[in-house]
Amino acid sequence: MIEDTNHLATSADQRAMALAGTLAAVSSLLVTLGGTAPAPTFAYISAGGFVAASFMAAASCLPRDFHIRGHWWRDWEGHIDDGDELFLALSSQAQENDLRIDENYRALKKAGASMKRAFVFAFLVFAFFGGAQAGAIFLAL
């Protein structure tokens, strides 16, 4: 279960970095071709917005404290010192694993929310760019 969570996190990081790279490429394209756009100022502003969205997407990949399966000796010492039965010790360790899994899911949910904000922001920047260029063309007519 914990390895599956780690795999999900790795896949999410790959998607976030792909989005960040794509947004950076779009930004560089806008900077390069912005002078030929109907509203060059808005093209440059949009390029800055895409750079910001790229950083937002990359921020969802920040290192997180993922818990891995398994237990340290110090986790078992208390059970041995207390003379716990094997079943009680195993069930206690299983409960600790459940807590670790819940913490992993919270970290994934936080990263997912960050990625969603980056995607929505990039969409809004794209809408701003398209609307500004369409408005400039409309006003030129």
Order of alpha helices (4+ residues) and beta strands (2+ residues): alpha-alpha-alpha-alpha
